[in-house]
Amino acid sequence: MGYLDNSIVTVDAILTKKGRELLARGDGSFRITQFALADDEIDYSLYNPDHPDGSAFYGEAIENLPLLEAFPDETQIMKYKLVSLPRGTAKLPILDLGYSSITLKQGAALAITPQTLNYLGANQTFETSGYVATIADARVTGNFNGVGINTPEAEALNSTTTLGTNVSKTVIGTTINISATSINTLFSGQTTLQTTITIIGRDSGARITIPVTIRKVNQ
C-alpha cells in the first residue's frame, strides 16, 4: 500500500479478490457491470470559507490530502461510498440488523433480515433492491447466501463457492442466511474463529459492519 501522486488526475484500478477469482476461471463469468465511488480519505471539516486568498482556495486543504493506492480489502477501503438521496433528506439512512455482534456455535445457523431506518420518509423499511452482504473470511461458514432477490447478479453471487480459501464472499438478498462451519481443523487449537460481516443497502447506501464469532463445540 502507498500514496498516489495527487498533483495530477490519476485513475488507479485493481481487481478485488473476487474479481481475480472470476477472471481466473476463464469462462466469461468476469464482467464489470457496476462501479462505486467513495471519499474515504476526505476530511470535509478542512473546507475553509474564511481563506484569506478567496473562494478559489476554500478547498485547498482538501485537494492536498494524500490519496491511498487501491488495495483489495473491502474492510479497509471504500467504507464511505457516495450515494444519491432524495432532495430534502434530513437524516442519513442507517441499517438495523437486530444484532450488534453475532456468535454461533459450530453448525448453528442464523437468518439476518436487515431493515433500513430513516429512508424515503419511513422510520423503518426494507429496501426493494435488497442488501449486499460480505463475510470477510468465508472459511468460517458452512453456508452463506442471500434469498429474496432473484436477479441474475444475485443468483450468480449466491451460487459461488470459495473452495476453502481465506477470501471474502459476497451475496445479495433481503434475508442473509449464515451457518457456522463444522470443520475442526480451521480452529488450529483455538476455541473460536473471528471475522466480520458487512451489509450495505443497495438503494440507500447505508452500511454496517459487525463482528462474527464461531465457537468450537466438536472435539
Buried (B, 14 or more C-beta within 10 A) or exposed (E): EEEBEEEEEEEEEEBBBBEEBBEEEEEEEBEEEEEEEEEEBBEEEBEEEEBEEEEEEBBEBBEEEEBBEBEBEBEEBBEBBEBEBEEEBEEEBBBEBEBEEBBBEBEBEBEBBBBBBBBBEEEEBBBEBBBBBBBBBBBBBBEBBBBBBEEEEBEEBBEBEBEEEEBBBBBBBBBBBBBBBBEEEBBEEEEEBEBBBBBBBBBBBBBBBBBBBBBBEEE
